[in-house]
Amino acid sequence: MPPPSRDRSQHDVFALALALERFDVRLAGGASPADARSAAGIHRVELRGGGRAYLKVTAAAVGRSRAEAERELRFYRGAAPAAPVLTPALLDTLVVDEGVALLLEDAGEQRDAAAWSRDRWRALGRDLARLHGMALPAGDWARPDDLLSALAVPDLGPVLEFWSGHLPRLDDLLADRTALGDRLGTVPPVFVHGDCHTANVVHRTAGGHDVLVFCDWQAAGVGRATSDLALLSVRATPSGARVPAVLVEEYLVERARAGSARDGTEFRRLLALEELAVLVFQWPPYAAYNGPAAVARVRRRARYLAARYLAERVSG
């Protein structure tokens, strides 16, 4: 969960124009390349033969985004066929000096977290357990661990500005950050999605059943299972939605069924710890993108998690 960026330049407009010409598609709704709002933009496009798809364009000039786009391309070409979850079909690609573009099928529809049924959350827990149980794909799938980096060398300015006066015993949490990182380091490495939230898991009807399709694999690689599960809650909290307990319950059942049983109590503690660490050390830069009610929900959630962690530390 790296800090948000508003980088935007003529490079992404040019890269988008190249992709539209290469794939012989046009932006849906008659928009022009100059209307693009993100250097790593996702655009709904109309295919010449009819139907719609999504065009994902990452300009080469935007930080580490080029490497992430190439990682996603590598995932679709090599790892996706063996992945035990559904992914969009890769229709075409463009890799040039100006950037990387992927043309992907329109795999389904997004639904707000608050509109997810318990059955959908249960299915997501099962799918994540299967993803985390897959064999590592060939090649180097190491990935930056932004949370452990934030714990090791925190940017304390935004953290103190956002949390001071709103999070009791903040000094204790800051002093504990090395111990927090060490505890999270005990989570066994698995293959993770890396940016798991409900906007990246779309719904599609297949064979009369509602199925989940995982999109946006730019951050995929080796990581902690808790990072995928914790981010679901981090991203849902500002809206007021809550991830139900059934997701973790189903996750643990599926992992046990596959022969990778874990201590459920300890896993839940580590999951809560991961969520707390993200909220305290990584979320503050995102406050500016949220209204007062959303910020209040995040602070309330962090206070609950912090009280739980500090109580367990004393009792343990």
N, C-alpha and C positions, 0 to 999 in steps of 0.2 A: 504494500500500500504506500507507494512513493508519494511525495507532496504533489498536489494538483498543479498543473501547468496551463498557462494561457498562451503558450508560444503559437505564433501564427505569422506566416510570411508568404511571399509570392511563390515560394518553392512548392508548398502543398497544393496551390491552385494549379501550377504547371504540372505537377505529378498527376493530379486528378484528370486534367485534360488529356494527358498522354494515355491514361488508363481507359478513358471513355472511347478514345479513338482506337486503341488496340483491341478492345473487346467488342467494339461496334455496338455499344449500348448508349442509352441516354438517361439522364437523371429523371426520375419519376416526377411528374408534376410540372415539367418544363423548366426546372431550375437550371442555372448555368454554373460552370465551375467556380465563378467568382462568388457564388452564394455559399460555398463550403465554409463551415464554421470551425473545423478542427483539423490540425495538421495530421492527425491519425484518424481521419474521418471515416464514418460508415455511412454510405449513401444508398438509398433504395433506387434501383435502376430498372428500366424497361428493356427487355431483350428484343432484338429485332424480329425474331420469330414468334414473339408473343410471350407473355408471362413476365414475371418479375424475379429479381435476384437482389443480392446485396453486394456492393462494391466497397471493399475496405482498402483505403489508400494511406500509406505512411510515407511522408516525405523524408528524404535522406538527411535533411538538415536539422532534424529535431532530436537532439540528445541521444539517449540510448534506444530511442524508438525504432531505429533501423534494425538493430540487433534483435529486438523483440519481434518485429515483423518477420524477420528471417527465421526466427525460432518457430513462430506460428506456421510458417510455410513448411518448415521441416516436420512439424507435427502432422500436418495434414497429409504430406506426402509419404511419411514413413510410419508414424505411430498410430494415426487414426484408424487404419484398417484393423489393427489388433486391439484397439481400445474397447473395453467392455461397456461403454456408454455410447449413446447416439451422438453424432456430430454432423454438422452441415456438410453436404457434398461440395468438394472443391471443383468448380467448373472451369477455371482458367487462372493463369498467373502472369504477372509481369514483374520482372526484376531488372531495373536499369539504374544508372547512376543517380537519377533524380528521385528514386524511391522504390517501394515495393507495393504491389497491388494484388489483391486476391478477389476473385469473383466467386461468390458463394451462393449456394441455393438459398431461397427463402424458406428457412427450416421450420418456422412456426411463429407463434405470437407471444409477446411478452405479457405477463400479468403482474400487477402490483402484488407485493408480498402479502398485503392484507387480504387479497382475494384468493390466496392459495388454500386449498382444502387440506384437511389432515392427511388424506390419502396421497396428495401430491407431495407433502412434506415427507411422508413415510417413504414414498418412492425415491425422493431425492436422497434420503439417508441411505437407502439400499444401493442406489447408483454410485454414490460417493464411496461407499465401502468397497464396491467392486472395482472402481477406478484405483483406489489406494491399494488394492490387492494385486493389481496387474504387474507383470514382470516389467522391469525397466527396459524401455526401448534401446536399441543399439545407439551408440554415440554418446557424446558428452551432454548430459542434461542437468549439469550444475546450474544453479540460478542464484541471483542476488537474494540475500535474506535481509530485506529492509527493516524488519522488526528487530532482529538481533543487532543490526548496525545501529538502529536508533537507541537501543538499550546500552550499547557499548559506548557510543559517542552521541548523546542526545543533544538536540537543538533546544536548549532550555529556555530560550527567549519565548517562543510561542507556547511552550508547555506551561511556564509560570504565568504568563499573561492570561491564558485561558482558564487554568485550574485554581490559581490562588484565590482563596476565599470561597471556593465552590467544592473543594474536595478535602474533607478532613484528613489530617495526617499525611498530607502530600509529601512533607519532608521525609517521612518514613518510606514512602513508596520510591522516591527518588534515590534514597540511600540504598534501597533494596534492589536496584535495577540489575546489578551483576548477578545476584541470587536468582532473580526472575529469569534472566537469560540462561543461567545454568540449569534451572528446572525445565525450561522449555527445550533445552538441548537434550533432555532424556527421552523425548518423543522419537521413536524410531522413524527413519526416513522412508518415505514412500513416493510414488509418482502422484503429484498434485496438479489440479487445474491451475491454481495460482491466483485466480481472480474470481472466486466463486461467490456470486450474489445473484439474486433472482432476475436481474436484468440480463444476465448472461446465460440463463437457463430458460429456454422458450418451450412452449407447449404446442404439440401437434397431435392431430387425430390420425391414428393408423390402425387399420383393421377393426374399427369401431371402438378403439381404446385411446385414451389420452396418454401420450408418452412425452418424456422430457428429452430435449436436445440441448447439449452443452455447446455454447459458442464462445468465441474470444479466447484463444489458447496462447496468447502472446507471453504469458507468464508461466506456462506449464514447465514442469521439471521436477527435480528431486526436492522435497520439502517435508514439512510436518503435516500430518493429517489434521491436527488441530487448527492449522492456519486456514484451510478450506472451510471448516465448520464454523470457526469463530467469525470469519468475515461475513458470513450470512447474517449473523446477528448484528454486527457492527453496521452493516449497510441498511438493515431493516429498522433499526432503532429510531433514527430521526423521524421516520414516518409514523411511528407509533405502533407498527406491527411487531409481533413477537414470534420468534421461531419456536414452535412447540416442542415439548420434550420428546415427542414421538420420533422426531428426526434422529436424535442421538440413540434412542432405544433401538430403532430399526438398524442404524449403522452398526451398533455393537452386536446385534443378533446376526447380521449378515457377515460380519468379520469372523465371528465365532463359527458360523456355518462353514466358512471357507478355511477354517483351521488356524485362524489368527486371533484367538481369544485374548482380550485385554481385561485388566481389572477395571470394571466399569466405574467404580467410585473414583479411582485415581485419574482415569481418562477425563471424567467430568471436571475434576479439579484443574487439570492442565488446560482443558478447553476454556474454563472460566478465567484462568490466569492469562491465557493468550488474548482473550477478548479485552480484559482489563489493560494489558500492556499496550494493545493497539489503541484503545481509547485515550489512554494517558499520554503516550509518547508519539503517536502518529496522527491522531484525529484533529488536534487543534488547528492546523492550517485549513481544514475543511469547514471550520465554523462559519467562515465568511460566505460560504455557498448555501447556508441554511438559515431559516428564520428563527425567531426567538423560541417558538414552541419546540422545534426540532432540537435546538441547542439544549433546552431544558430537559428533554427526554434523554439526551446523551449524558448530561451531567448526573441525572437521577440514576441511570443504569450504572455509570461508573462508581457512584457512591455505594450502590448495593454490592457490586463486585469487590470493591476495595474493602468494605467492612467484612465481607465474607473471607477474603484472603488474609486480612490482618488478624481476624479471630482464629483462623486455622493455624496461622503462624505461632500465635501465643499458645494454643492448645497442643500444637505439635512439638 
